Amino acid sequence: MWPRVDGMRAMELGTPGEMRASLNALVLAGRKRATTGLLAEYVEETEGLEFRGERLALLGDDGTRVATIEITGVEIAPFAGVTWEHAAAEGEGDRSLEEWRAGHSRFWEGIGTPVDEDTPLVCLSFRVVARP
């Protein structure tokens, strides 16, 4: 089960440290409005998918809430089916869908969960609605 903070499910982007700090900064600056996760993580953690209108606590490394985000879209797609629109909304500076795929593939392989074209992903879009 994922952590709960202030009565909300929590979202922790990337891995702790520099990556999480950078991703959170992009969210707070309004550049990152989407993220992508592995459907298998939801199954492993026995978590239901987020839903449109759900509010989540975006967490920093220390487990404190850095913002409240509201889910504006949820889509399940295979790795090869992620659209450029979604990839670009992640706001991480990728210049093409191929660059996004290469970077995400490296990330997931680096944490021990390699993906292929058919790996099911959860594509979330969101907006910041509050900051503590």
Sequence and secondary structure as in RCSB ss.txt:
>XXXX:A:sequence
MWPRVDGMRAMELGTPGEMRASLNALVLAGRKRATTGLLAEYVEETEGLEFRGERLALLGDDGTRVATIEITGVE
IAPFAGVTWEHAAAEGEGDRSLEEWRAGHSRFWEGIGTPVDEDTPLVCLSFRVVARP
>XXXX:A:secstr
   EETTEEEE  SSTTHHHHHHHHHHHTT   EEEEEHHHHHHTT     TT EEEEE TTS EEEEEEEEEEE
EEEGGG  HHHHHHT S  SSHHHHHHHHHHHHHHTT    TT EEEEEEEEEEE  
